[in-house]
Amino acid sequence: MEEWLRRARVFLEEASTLTRRGIHWLACFNAQQAAELYLKAIIVSRTGVHPRPHRFT
């Protein structure tokens, strides 16, 4: 879980930097990635289960 939080913070910092540089499309992508990682961390902390939305069989 801590690794997801660390990665989420990096994505969010990059989104902020990109916004200041005017590269909004990439800032939005990085913000979305950060949100997904934060949500995964919340789910794992509450359920103990790692969500796997992309199953390949």
Secondary structure by P-SEA (a helix, b strand, c coil): caaaaaaaaaaaaaaaaaaaacaaaaaaaaaaaaaaaaaaaaaaaaccccccccccc
